[in-house]
Amino acid sequence: MIVTVTANPSADRAVELPGPLVPGEVQRAASSREDAGGKGVNVSRVVSAAGAPTRAVVPVNAHDPYRLLLDDAGVDLDIVAVEGRVRANLTITDPQGETTKLNLPGAELSPSEAAALTEGVVAAAENATWLVLAGSLPPGVPTTFYADLITAVRDRWGDASPRIAVDASGAALAAVVESARPDVIKPNHEELAELVGEDATADADVLLEAARRAAALVPGRVASALVTLGADGALLFDGDGAWRGRAPKIQVASTVGAGDSSLAGYLLADLDGATAPERLARSIAYGAAAATLPGTQAPTPADLPAGPIAVTVFSTPTATS
C-alpha cells in the first residue's frame, strides 16, 4: 500500500493554445481539462491506474467542488475536514510544449486543522509500505510540518513504520533533510541546488552538478535521492551506488505532473521488488509518459514508452564540504 499526503491540494486546470502564448492579448484555447491535483494526489492517481493499492490523505471542505474531481479520480481517500477551499492552479501550454504555470497559495490551515491532518496521516500509515509527503505546504503550518509528520509516524509505528518518500522543495525539504532522514527524496536539479545552498547556473553541466550535490546528501542525510533532470533523464543515489538513466525521445504535451509520475513509477517498481537500476528506469518511463499527455492526466502502463530505458552505473563526483 502506498499512502500519499497532499497538504496543499489543487484543482489543476490545463489550457492548450493553438499557438504561442502572447502576454497582453486575448487568445482562444484549443482545449482544456480539469483534474484533481496536488503532488500526493497525482502520485496516487498514477499508482491506482497501475492497479496497485493506494490511499490519498487530503484536507478538503465537505462542500468544495474539488471533492467531485477527487471522486472522478477514482482513488481511495482519507478526507480531513477543513474550512478553506482548495486552490486552483492554471497551466497554459502551447503546441511546442512550452508551459506557463500560475499556482495559487491555497487556504490557510488552522492549528487544529493541521493537528487533525497529522492524526489522519499517522492513522493512514498503519501497515503501509510507503508514505509519500508531497507538494507545497499551505499557509498556516510551519516549514517543519513534513519533518514533524515523519517523527509522528515513526514514533507511533516504530519498526513497523512505512518507508517515507518526500517530494517537496525549499524550506520544507530542507527541514526534512536536516532532521528526519527520509528514505528517498525526489528533487529536480534546481530544487537540489537550492537544498544545498547553491545556484542552478544555466552554463553548468547539469548532470555533474546534480550528481555532486546528491553525493553530499546520500547516505548521510537521506537514504536515497532520485533526481529528475527533464530531457537529461534522472539520477538515483543510494548507499550502494549511483546510476544514470537516459530519457527517451518523446513529443512533449505538458510537463506538469511528470515529476509526480516519476516518483510513482519508482515506488511501483519498488513494490515489485525491482533493483535500483530497474526502479530508476521505471521512474523515467512514467515521467516521460506523463509528459506526452495533456494537463496532469495520469499515465497508465499502456502509455509507457516502447523500448528499454538505458541505465548505467554513474561515477559519483567527489562531494564538497
Rosetta silent file (secondary structure, phi, psi, omega in degrees, C-alpha in Angstrom):
SEQUENCE: MIVTVTANPSADRAVELPGPLVPGEVQRAASSREDAGGKGVNVSRVVSAAGAPTRAVVPVNAHDPYRLLLDDAGVDLDIVAVEGRVRANLTITDPQGETTKLNLPGAELSPSEAAALTEGVVAAAENATWLVLAGSLPPGVPTTFYADLITAVRDRWGDASPRIAVDASGAALAAVVESARPDVIKPNHEELAELVGEDATADADVLLEAARRAAALVPGRVASALVTLGADGALLFDGDGAWRGRAPKIQVASTVGAGDSSLAGYLLADLDGATAPERLARSIAYGAAAATLPGTQAPTPADLPAGPIAVTVFSTPTATS
SCORE:     score description
SCORE:     0.000 S_00000001
   1 L     0.000  131.040  175.154    0.000    0.000    0.000 S_00000001
   2 E  -108.942  115.859  177.650    1.250    3.467   -0.945 S_00000001
   3 E  -100.947  130.739  178.736   -0.262    6.236    1.185 S_00000001
   4 E  -115.928  151.533  177.904    0.117    9.790   -0.090 S_00000001
   5 E  -123.865  126.596  175.961   -0.317   13.102    1.683 S_00000001
   6 L  -121.925   94.856 -175.735   -1.282   16.291   -0.137 S_00000001
   7 L   -71.837  -24.902 -175.767   -1.272   19.092    2.412 S_00000001
   8 L  -131.809   68.897 -174.543   -1.990   21.780   -0.191 S_00000001
   9 L   -65.877  168.202 -178.856   -4.212   20.189   -2.888 S_00000001
  10 E  -150.053  149.041  167.240   -5.248   21.972   -6.060 S_00000001
  11 E   -87.824  110.711 -174.317   -7.779   21.848   -8.847 S_00000001
  12 E   -90.033  113.104 -179.886   -5.440   21.658  -11.839 S_00000001
  13 E  -106.594  121.924 -177.320   -6.821   23.463  -14.872 S_00000001
  14 E  -114.842  131.261  179.674   -4.904   22.955  -18.097 S_00000001
  15 E  -121.708  128.498  175.718   -5.401   25.059  -21.222 S_00000001
  16 E  -103.997  130.219  179.458   -3.872   24.208  -24.594 S_00000001
  17 L   -98.608  149.923  176.578   -3.287   27.055  -27.039 S_00000001
  18 L   -77.482  -12.354  179.120   -3.191   26.663  -30.834 S_00000001
  19 L  -148.219 -173.943 -178.579   -0.145   28.953  -30.934 S_00000001
  20 L   -63.228  151.008  174.747    2.422   30.607  -28.644 S_00000001
  21 L   -68.413  130.770  179.835    1.261   32.451  -25.544 S_00000001
  22 L  -119.635  101.724 -179.027    1.117   36.206  -26.217 S_00000001
  23 L   -57.874  138.665  177.956    1.023   38.262  -22.978 S_00000001
  24 L    85.887   -4.671 -178.514   -1.495   41.076  -23.019 S_00000001
  25 L  -107.287  157.872  171.207   -3.539   39.578  -25.868 S_00000001
  26 L   -89.249  122.845 -179.182   -6.908   37.791  -25.976 S_00000001
  27 L  -127.601  145.217  176.658   -6.371   34.223  -27.204 S_00000001
  28 L   -92.563  138.552 -179.713   -8.760   31.361  -27.820 S_00000001
  29 L   -83.318  148.395  174.638   -7.928   27.989  -26.342 S_00000001
  30 L   -81.501  -34.284  179.613   -7.766   24.830  -28.420 S_00000001
  31 E  -165.238  167.674  175.864   -8.825   22.641  -25.486 S_00000001
  32 E  -153.829  159.736  174.778   -8.936   22.472  -21.698 S_00000001
  33 E  -152.651  161.925  179.278   -9.280   19.931  -18.891 S_00000001
  34 E  -135.176  131.953 -178.321   -9.512   19.911  -15.096 S_00000001
  35 E  -131.501  153.844  169.296   -8.074   17.284  -12.756 S_00000001
  36 E   -69.318  117.102 -174.446   -7.817   16.695   -9.029 S_00000001
  37 E  -120.762 -166.235 -166.543   -4.267   17.802   -8.401 S_00000001
  38 L   104.383  138.218 -169.969   -1.607   18.258   -5.807 S_00000001
  39 H   -57.480  -44.950 -179.366    1.538   16.138   -5.871 S_00000001
  40 H   -64.045  -43.298  176.714    0.369   13.428   -3.497 S_00000001
  41 H   -60.041  -42.754  178.604   -2.965   13.063   -5.283 S_00000001
  42 H   -59.543  -43.624  178.215   -1.112   12.858   -8.603 S_00000001
  43 H   -60.553  -45.891 -179.652    1.086   10.044   -7.274 S_00000001
  44 H   -63.674  -36.993  178.664   -1.967    8.137   -6.028 S_00000001
  45 H   -61.893  -42.566  179.621   -3.732    8.575   -9.372 S_00000001
  46 H   -68.065  -43.813  179.453   -0.780    7.026  -11.214 S_00000001
  47 H   -61.530  -44.679  179.308   -0.421    4.195   -8.687 S_00000001
  48 H   -62.680  -40.641  179.791   -4.145    3.457   -8.865 S_00000001
  49 H   -63.765  -24.053  177.543   -4.076    3.465  -12.674 S_00000001
  50 L   -87.420   -0.971  177.228   -1.385    0.780  -12.482 S_00000001
  51 L    85.113   12.578  179.111   -3.648   -1.386  -10.334 S_00000001
  52 L   -96.881  153.085 -178.274   -1.635   -1.055   -7.113 S_00000001
  53 L   -73.223  136.879  178.864   -3.224   -0.214   -3.739 S_00000001
  54 E  -155.485  152.724  172.520   -3.059    3.400   -2.633 S_00000001
  55 E  -134.755  140.924  179.304   -4.822    5.878   -0.374 S_00000001
  56 E  -112.005  122.976  175.178   -4.650    9.654   -0.565 S_00000001
  57 E   -93.275  120.314 -172.296   -4.898   11.745    2.609 S_00000001
  58 E  -139.152  130.064  172.671   -6.312   15.133    1.637 S_00000001
  59 E   -82.670  118.572 -174.614   -7.635   18.123    3.646 S_00000001
  60 E  -145.400  139.178  171.965  -10.881   19.180    1.942 S_00000001
  61 L   -69.855  138.531 -176.441  -14.000   21.169    2.790 S_00000001
  62 L   -59.513  -27.287 -176.595  -17.119   18.991    2.595 S_00000001
  63 L  -104.541   12.082 -177.786  -18.777   21.425    0.146 S_00000001
  64 L   -76.279  131.192  175.931  -15.741   22.087   -2.022 S_00000001
  65 L   -57.212  -21.006  176.914  -16.233   21.341   -5.753 S_00000001
  66 H   -57.254  -28.392  178.826  -12.775   19.734   -5.588 S_00000001
  67 H   -58.817  -35.752  178.793  -14.499   16.741   -3.972 S_00000001
  68 H   -66.165  -38.813  176.944  -16.148   15.979   -7.328 S_00000001
  69 H   -65.540  -38.691  176.766  -12.764   15.961   -9.038 S_00000001
  70 H   -62.841  -41.694  178.182  -11.448   13.574   -6.382 S_00000001
  71 H   -61.084  -41.057  178.865  -14.394   11.276   -6.963 S_00000001
  72 H   -65.234  -28.343 -178.568  -13.654   11.309  -10.696 S_00000001
  73 H   -68.627  -22.788  176.407  -10.027   10.401   -9.982 S_00000001
  74 L    71.129   27.746 -179.346  -11.136    7.041   -8.608 S_00000001
  75 L  -104.118  140.194  173.778   -8.617    6.991   -5.750 S_00000001
  76 E   -65.548  136.642 -170.174   -9.364    5.689   -2.251 S_00000001
  77 E  -124.488  147.454  162.523   -9.418    8.680    0.080 S_00000001
  78 E  -118.198  104.320 -175.950   -8.933    9.656    3.692 S_00000001
  79 E   -89.594  130.731  172.639  -10.565   13.087    3.914 S_00000001
  80 E  -107.212  119.120 -174.996   -9.598   15.504    6.687 S_00000001
  81 E   -71.063  132.142  176.723  -12.321   18.163    7.096 S_00000001
  82 L  -137.407  166.975 -178.260  -11.171   21.792    6.843 S_00000001
  83 L   -85.508  -37.199 -173.093  -12.886   25.163    6.444 S_00000001
  84 L   -74.441  167.466  177.875  -10.984   26.614    3.483 S_00000001
  85 L   -99.458  147.338  178.840  -11.439   25.916   -0.204 S_00000001
  86 L   -67.499  139.854  179.552   -8.887   24.150   -2.381 S_00000001
  87 E   -70.845  168.932  173.084   -6.853   26.443   -4.611 S_00000001
  88 E  -118.015  136.306  173.257   -6.785   26.352   -8.406 S_00000001
  89 E  -112.905  134.106 -178.007   -3.603   26.035  -10.454 S_00000001
  90 E  -112.332  129.697  176.777   -3.634   27.098  -14.095 S_00000001
  91 E  -120.250  128.521  179.186   -1.306   25.626  -16.715 S_00000001
  92 E  -116.994  124.841 -175.236   -1.083   27.079  -20.217 S_00000001
  93 E  -125.750  135.321  177.362    0.678   25.011  -22.889 S_00000001
  94 L   -97.922  175.744 -175.109    1.486   25.885  -26.491 S_00000001
  95 L   -62.070  -21.509  177.913    1.916   23.401  -29.387 S_00000001
  96 L   -87.250    2.751 -179.690    5.668   23.107  -28.733 S_00000001
  97 L    85.251    4.892  176.258    5.063   22.021  -25.146 S_00000001
  98 L   -67.794  126.686 -170.440    6.171   25.351  -23.664 S_00000001
  99 E  -117.049  132.753  173.091    4.395   25.571  -20.319 S_00000001
 100 E  -118.050  129.703 -176.397    3.365   28.581  -18.240 S_00000001
 101 E  -119.893  141.526  171.874    2.017   27.937  -14.734 S_00000001
 102 E  -124.824  108.984 -177.334    0.083   30.096  -12.304 S_00000001
 103 E  -108.948  124.496  177.857   -0.094   28.485   -8.860 S_00000001
 104 L   -83.622  160.017 -173.319   -2.240   29.996   -6.111 S_00000001
 105 L   -74.918  -25.130 -177.381   -1.126   29.784   -2.448 S_00000001
 106 L    92.653  162.549 -179.180   -4.032   27.748   -1.046 S_00000001
 107 L   -75.922  149.631  179.282   -6.228   28.195    2.012 S_00000001
 108 L   -74.605  138.296  173.434   -4.682   28.613    5.436 S_00000001
 109 L   -95.035  129.642  175.393   -4.778   25.641    7.812 S_00000001
 110 L   -74.477  162.909  177.060   -5.574   26.482   11.420 S_00000001
 111 H   -55.264  -39.997  179.788   -3.533   24.814   14.191 S_00000001
 112 H   -68.272  -35.367  177.791   -6.452   22.461   14.946 S_00000001
 113 H   -69.788  -39.926  176.967   -6.763   21.536   11.253 S_00000001
 114 H   -63.453  -38.912  177.435   -3.030   20.905   10.980 S_00000001
 115 H   -65.554  -39.511  178.162   -3.229   18.685   14.073 S_00000001
 116 H   -65.635  -37.981  177.257   -6.153   16.784   12.556 S_00000001
 117 H   -64.345  -42.327  177.216   -4.197   16.280    9.348 S_00000001
 118 H   -59.833  -45.936  178.769   -1.253   14.923   11.336 S_00000001
 119 H   -60.970  -40.852  179.287   -3.547   12.495   13.181 S_00000001
 120 H   -64.815  -39.497  178.909   -5.074   11.386    9.892 S_00000001
 121 H   -66.729  -45.006  179.642   -1.682   10.735    8.326 S_00000001
 122 H   -59.251  -44.115  179.198   -0.438    8.748   11.326 S_00000001
 123 H   -64.377  -43.111 -177.974   -3.572    6.585   11.257 S_00000001
 124 H   -67.751  -23.935 -177.037   -3.383    6.043    7.482 S_00000001
 125 L   -73.806  -11.962 -179.650    0.283    4.996    7.719 S_00000001
 126 L   -59.951  125.746  177.141   -0.593    1.803    9.600 S_00000001
 127 L    68.316    8.541  176.431    0.517   -1.217    7.528 S_00000001
 128 L   -77.011  150.128  173.778    1.575    0.990    4.603 S_00000001
 129 L   -83.934  -42.755  178.282    4.698    0.112    2.626 S_00000001
 130 E  -130.004  143.673  168.952    5.383    3.706    1.573 S_00000001
 131 E  -119.539  123.608 -177.058    4.227    7.072    2.861 S_00000001
 132 E  -108.813  120.463  175.070    4.608    9.912    0.356 S_00000001
 133 E  -105.832  113.723 -166.516    4.729   13.523    1.595 S_00000001
 134 E  -139.490  139.801  172.552    4.414   15.648   -1.496 S_00000001
 135 L    99.037 -179.570 -179.607    3.940   19.209   -2.641 S_00000001
 136 L   -72.630  162.113  175.913    3.989   22.656   -1.132 S_00000001
 137 L   -92.962  143.446  177.726    2.809   23.438    2.379 S_00000001
 138 L   -75.103  158.698  172.810   -0.354   25.510    2.868 S_00000001
 139 L   -56.974  145.042  176.095   -0.270   28.828    4.687 S_00000001
 140 L   102.815  -13.669  179.017   -0.560   28.457    8.439 S_00000001
 141 L  -111.623  151.252 -179.292    1.731   25.472    9.015 S_00000001
 142 L   -72.122  159.528  178.714    5.421   25.650    9.949 S_00000001
 143 L   -65.006  -16.011  178.316    8.148   24.762    7.467 S_00000001
 144 L   -86.706    8.707 -172.246    8.927   21.778    9.714 S_00000001
 145 H   -57.493  -46.710 -179.904    5.471   20.259    9.077 S_00000001
 146 H   -66.549  -42.038  177.415    6.721   17.366    6.928 S_00000001
 147 H   -61.192  -41.014  178.348    9.647   16.695    9.259 S_00000001
 148 H   -66.603  -36.235  176.736    7.266   16.693   12.216 S_00000001
 149 H   -61.265  -44.379  179.543    4.932   14.306   10.351 S_00000001
 150 H   -59.886  -44.246  178.482    7.787   11.862    9.824 S_00000001
 151 H   -61.487  -43.740 -178.813    8.627   11.991   13.519 S_00000001
 152 H   -63.310  -41.624  179.938    4.973   11.444   14.486 S_00000001
 153 H   -65.541  -45.885 -177.678    4.607    8.445   12.172 S_00000001
 154 H   -70.761  -33.467  175.394    7.823    6.810   13.349 S_00000001
 155 H   -64.500  -38.028 -177.052    7.038    7.486   17.000 S_00000001
 156 H   -75.953  -42.589 -170.709    3.635    5.803   16.577 S_00000001
 157 H  -107.229   -9.828  173.892    4.602    2.789   14.468 S_00000001
 158 H    55.831 -130.988 -178.289    8.266    2.244   15.325 S_00000001
 159 H   -65.830  -16.624  178.474    9.847   -0.600   13.363 S_00000001
 160 H   -90.154    6.364 -179.807    6.532   -1.128   11.535 S_00000001
 161 L   -64.118  147.421  173.827    6.653    2.397   10.077 S_00000001
 162 L   -70.511  159.205  167.411    6.421    2.717    6.316 S_00000001
 163 E   -70.368  152.115 -170.382    9.344    3.931    4.304 S_00000001
 164 E  -123.807  126.607  175.899    8.944    7.620    3.603 S_00000001
 165 E  -110.329  139.081 -179.443    9.358    9.492    0.335 S_00000001
 166 E  -125.643  124.795  174.185    9.395   13.279    0.213 S_00000001
 167 E  -122.565   88.397 -177.567    8.776   15.371   -2.897 S_00000001
 168 L  -142.077 -175.851 -179.596    8.979   18.950   -1.692 S_00000001
 169 L  -149.224  173.988  174.208   11.196   21.977   -2.121 S_00000001
 170 H    61.435 -142.692 -175.014   12.581   24.996   -0.329 S_00000001
 171 H   -64.707  -32.223 -179.770   12.408   25.256    3.440 S_00000001
 172 H   -65.205  -43.852  177.837   10.063   22.270    3.799 S_00000001
 173 H   -68.888  -40.367  179.285   12.528   19.923    2.105 S_00000001
 174 H   -59.826  -39.795  179.765   15.474   21.454    3.949 S_00000001
 175 H   -65.784  -38.766  178.351   13.787   20.794    7.302 S_00000001
 176 H   -63.614  -47.373 -177.852   13.169   17.155    6.357 S_00000001
 177 H   -67.676  -32.383 -178.585   16.764   16.607    5.288 S_00000001
 178 H   -66.817  -38.508 -168.963   18.068   18.416    8.357 S_00000001
 179 H  -132.149  -14.678 -167.384   16.334   16.282   10.962 S_00000001
 180 L  -109.823  -10.927 -179.804   14.104   13.490    9.634 S_00000001
 181 L    42.207   73.822  177.584   16.290   11.309    7.345 S_00000001
 182 L   -69.057  164.122 -179.921   13.697   10.251    4.758 S_00000001
 183 L   -79.690  -30.077  174.262   14.109    7.054    2.764 S_00000001
 184 E  -154.423  140.764  168.817   14.000    8.866   -0.562 S_00000001
 185 E  -116.101  154.237 -178.787   13.747   12.452   -1.766 S_00000001
 186 L  -131.507   71.510  176.203   12.819   13.419   -5.327 S_00000001
 187 L   -85.076  158.408  162.828   14.116   16.886   -6.200 S_00000001
 188 E   -88.475  179.896 -172.046   14.763   18.225   -9.660 S_00000001
 189 H   -67.048  -31.287  178.701   18.164   19.801  -10.280 S_00000001
 190 H   -70.983  -42.184  178.452   17.011   23.311   -9.320 S_00000001
 191 H   -65.884  -35.852  178.356   15.435   22.122   -6.063 S_00000001
 192 H   -66.889  -41.406  177.834   18.554   20.112   -5.282 S_00000001
 193 H   -61.199  -44.732  178.518   20.774   23.150   -5.838 S_00000001
 194 H   -61.614  -38.099 -177.949   18.594   25.225   -3.509 S_00000001
 195 H   -61.451  -38.328 -178.399   18.692   22.452   -0.920 S_00000001
 196 L   -95.168    8.979  174.683   22.489   22.535   -0.701 S_00000001
 197 L    76.935   34.277  179.472   22.621   26.330   -0.819 S_00000001
 198 L  -125.476  169.621  175.504   23.866   26.777   -4.380 S_00000001
 199 L   -96.445  139.738  174.859   22.640   28.376   -7.592 S_00000001
 200 L   -86.602   81.471 -174.088   21.476   26.227  -10.508 S_00000001
 201 L   -71.199  141.760 -174.091   23.550   28.142  -13.070 S_00000001
 202 L   -67.683  -28.201 -175.147   22.488   27.860  -16.691 S_00000001
 203 L   -92.701    4.340 -178.972   26.009   27.302  -18.032 S_00000001
 204 L   -83.020  159.047  171.573   26.877   24.439  -15.660 S_00000001
 205 L   -75.542  104.093 -172.926   26.947   20.753  -16.556 S_00000001
 206 H   -57.034  -43.023 -176.414   23.558   19.844  -15.081 S_00000001
 207 H   -63.171  -50.453 -176.942   24.355   16.155  -14.788 S_00000001
 208 H   -68.435  -39.588  179.484   27.668   16.549  -12.990 S_00000001
 209 H   -66.018  -42.327  177.693   26.456   19.337  -10.733 S_00000001
 210 H   -62.947  -40.725  179.798   23.342   17.379   -9.716 S_00000001
 211 H   -64.536  -43.285  179.660   25.458   14.314   -9.021 S_00000001
 212 H   -61.541  -42.841 -179.019   27.918   16.264   -6.876 S_00000001
 213 H   -67.166  -42.180  179.623   25.101   17.799   -4.835 S_00000001
 214 H   -64.760  -38.507 -179.534   23.302   14.486   -4.345 S_00000001
 215 H   -62.853  -24.180  178.232   26.534   12.805   -3.288 S_00000001
 216 L   -75.177  -13.806 -175.318   26.809   15.339   -0.466 S_00000001
 217 L  -108.283  -29.416 -172.416   23.488   14.127    0.974 S_00000001
 218 L  -106.886  132.991   -0.374   23.435   10.356    0.417 S_00000001
 219 L   -97.927   10.471 -173.220   23.588    8.277    2.535 S_00000001
 220 L   -65.587  -40.575 -175.045   24.477   10.513    5.469 S_00000001
 221 L  -111.753  -26.616  172.695   21.366   12.708    5.496 S_00000001
 222 L  -135.455  147.101 -176.827   18.931   10.858    3.239 S_00000001
 223 L   -68.470  -35.691  178.768   18.895    7.157    2.435 S_00000001
 224 E  -157.083  158.900  179.562   18.481    7.757   -1.306 S_00000001
 225 E  -136.710  125.510  172.960   17.848   10.532   -3.806 S_00000001
 226 E  -104.206  111.501 -173.823   16.002   10.334   -7.103 S_00000001
 227 E  -109.162  112.744 -179.531   16.979   13.465   -9.047 S_00000001
 228 E   -88.103  137.569 -172.881   14.885   14.241  -12.118 S_00000001
 229 L  -127.219   22.747  177.952   16.626   16.166  -14.897 S_00000001
 230 H    61.725 -126.923 -178.130   13.963   16.546  -17.585 S_00000001
 231 H   -65.280  -16.456  177.332   15.350   15.799  -21.037 S_00000001
 232 H   -86.221    4.527  177.388   18.631   14.743  -19.401 S_00000001
 233 L    89.075 -133.385 -177.777   16.899   11.801  -17.694 S_00000001
 234 E  -159.280  160.671  175.996   17.419   11.155  -13.996 S_00000001
 235 E  -121.623  146.487  174.262   19.949   10.093  -11.396 S_00000001
 236 E  -128.940  127.392  177.986   19.496    7.680   -8.493 S_00000001
 237 E  -121.821  134.858  168.442   21.788    7.632   -5.486 S_00000001
 238 E  -146.426 -173.122 -176.130   21.688    5.271   -2.522 S_00000001
 239 L   -66.341  -14.293 -177.689   24.094    3.690   -0.096 S_00000001
 240 L  -100.056  -10.823 -179.270   25.107    1.059   -2.654 S_00000001
 241 E   159.252 -167.116  179.906   25.916    3.285   -5.601 S_00000001
 242 E  -140.013  145.434 -177.389   24.739    5.729   -8.217 S_00000001
 243 E  -137.482  149.415  173.966   23.019    5.276  -11.566 S_00000001
 244 E  -117.514  133.981  174.726   22.111    7.438  -14.519 S_00000001
 245 E  -116.560  139.844 -178.765   19.053    6.844  -16.686 S_00000001
 246 L   -97.470  140.156 -179.014   18.557    8.458  -20.090 S_00000001
 247 L   -78.124  141.193  176.813   15.232    9.930  -21.133 S_00000001
 248 L   -75.583  162.085  175.706   13.552    8.534  -24.256 S_00000001
 249 L   -75.795  125.513 -178.998   12.686   10.733  -27.218 S_00000001
 250 L  -138.998  164.195  169.507    9.093   11.916  -26.851 S_00000001
 251 L   -96.420  112.293 -174.305    6.695   14.543  -28.136 S_00000001
 252 L   -76.895  127.590  172.264    6.028   16.767  -25.120 S_00000001
 253 L  -101.224  -43.896  178.431    2.417   17.771  -24.490 S_00000001
 254 L  -163.276  131.842  179.420    2.775   19.058  -20.910 S_00000001
 255 L   -87.914   -4.941 -178.448    5.494   18.641  -18.300 S_00000001
 256 L   -65.576  127.522  179.484    3.092   19.329  -15.417 S_00000001
 257 L    85.620   -3.446 -178.878    2.906   16.280  -13.152 S_00000001
 258 H   -64.509  -39.751  178.141    5.796   14.497  -14.856 S_00000001
 259 H   -65.132  -37.142  177.327    7.872   14.558  -11.661 S_00000001
 260 H   -63.911  -41.666  178.364    4.954   13.146   -9.666 S_00000001
 261 H   -66.583  -34.824  176.333    4.604   10.334  -12.195 S_00000001
 262 H   -60.406  -45.398  178.363    8.349    9.694  -11.973 S_00000001
 263 H   -64.593  -41.299  178.240    8.072    9.170   -8.229 S_00000001
 264 H   -60.141  -43.365  178.986    5.017    6.946   -8.701 S_00000001
 265 H   -61.896  -40.397  177.382    6.920    4.818  -11.207 S_00000001
 266 H   -60.155  -46.294 -177.773    9.827    4.463   -8.789 S_00000001
 267 H   -69.334  -38.403  176.846    7.514    3.333   -5.976 S_00000001
 268 H   -61.243  -41.982  178.016    5.587    0.926   -8.219 S_00000001
 269 H   -64.025  -38.971  178.382    8.863   -0.696   -9.221 S_00000001
 270 H   -63.350  -40.815  176.690    9.866   -0.967   -5.574 S_00000001
 271 H   -59.122  -29.765  179.760    6.576   -2.726   -4.767 S_00000001
 272 L   -83.880    0.469 -179.935    7.532   -5.236   -7.458 S_00000001
 273 L    78.229   25.034 -176.244   10.895   -5.875   -5.774 S_00000001
 274 L   -71.322  155.324  174.370   12.888   -4.195   -8.540 S_00000001
 275 L   -74.091  169.623  179.435   16.591   -3.409   -8.292 S_00000001
 276 H   -57.923  -47.657  177.482   17.823    0.173   -8.073 S_00000001
 277 H   -60.978  -35.905  178.728   18.542    0.427  -11.844 S_00000001
 278 H   -69.174  -37.252  176.779   15.105   -1.024  -12.578 S_00000001
 279 H   -63.908  -40.906  178.640   13.440    1.456  -10.227 S_00000001
 280 H   -64.322  -43.926 -179.889   15.237    4.296  -11.983 S_00000001
 281 H   -62.034  -43.186  179.635   14.196    3.027  -15.418 S_00000001
 282 H   -65.834  -37.069  177.774   10.544    2.724  -14.382 S_00000001
 283 H   -60.038  -48.317 -179.183   10.671    6.203  -12.899 S_00000001
 284 H   -64.374  -40.335  179.956   11.940    7.714  -16.149 S_00000001
 285 H   -61.288  -42.738 -179.671    9.400    5.765  -18.203 S_00000001
 286 H   -70.622  -38.021  177.163    6.499    7.078  -16.128 S_00000001
 287 H   -63.911  -41.488  178.364    7.804   10.640  -16.176 S_00000001
 288 H   -65.391  -41.909  179.176    8.174   10.512  -19.952 S_00000001
 289 H   -60.492  -42.867  179.544    4.693    9.040  -20.357 S_00000001
 290 H   -61.742  -38.234 -177.601    3.183   11.835  -18.272 S_00000001
 291 H   -69.014  -17.386  178.457    4.912   14.473  -20.389 S_00000001
 292 L   -87.878   -5.055 -175.580    3.221   13.127  -23.527 S_00000001
 293 L  -107.105  151.955 -179.022   -0.252   13.600  -22.045 S_00000001
 294 L   -73.153  151.227  174.953   -2.260   16.831  -21.718 S_00000001
 295 L    59.478 -139.313  176.465   -2.647   18.603  -18.383 S_00000001
 296 L  -110.377   37.691  178.524   -1.978   16.456  -15.329 S_00000001
 297 L   -62.095  134.667 -177.292   -3.517   13.341  -16.827 S_00000001
 298 L   -79.694  124.942  176.965   -2.239   10.228  -15.030 S_00000001
 299 L   -71.645  149.194  174.742   -0.327    7.837  -17.292 S_00000001
 300 L  -107.540  168.665  175.878   -1.238    4.161  -17.312 S_00000001
 301 H   -55.055  -30.062  179.587    1.091    1.238  -18.063 S_00000001
 302 H   -69.198  -18.796 -178.718   -0.230    1.343  -21.646 S_00000001
 303 H   -87.616   -8.189 -175.421    1.141    4.897  -22.013 S_00000001
 304 L   -65.527  144.494 -179.372    4.739    3.967  -21.184 S_00000001
 305 L   -62.889  146.416  178.199    7.262    4.482  -23.996 S_00000001
 306 L   -73.369  150.755  177.198    8.205    1.446  -26.039 S_00000001
 307 L    87.622  159.818 -178.385   11.658    0.005  -25.644 S_00000001
 308 L   -75.071  154.002  172.410   14.035   -0.152  -22.672 S_00000001
 309 L   -93.090  125.011 -177.679   15.306    2.841  -20.735 S_00000001
 310 L   -74.030  122.136  177.893   19.104    2.940  -20.776 S_00000001
 311 E  -126.903  130.892  179.689   20.532    2.918  -17.232 S_00000001
 312 E  -130.866  155.704  173.189   24.245    2.872  -16.450 S_00000001
 313 E   -64.330  138.791 -176.740   26.397    2.999  -13.337 S_00000001
 314 L  -114.681  130.950  177.152   27.415    6.581  -12.656 S_00000001
 315 L   -79.396  115.837 -174.236   30.774    7.599  -11.235 S_00000001
 316 L   -74.781  124.542  174.395   29.968    9.936   -8.366 S_00000001
 317 L   -62.348  154.208  178.406   31.956   13.189   -8.311 S_00000001
 318 L   -65.444  126.279  179.622   33.736   13.942   -5.065 S_00000001
 319 L   -71.018  142.376  175.056   31.354   15.790   -2.724 S_00000001
 320 L   -97.584  151.886 -178.708   32.496   19.176   -1.491 S_00000001
 321 L   -84.578    0.000    0.000   32.015   20.277    2.098 S_00000001
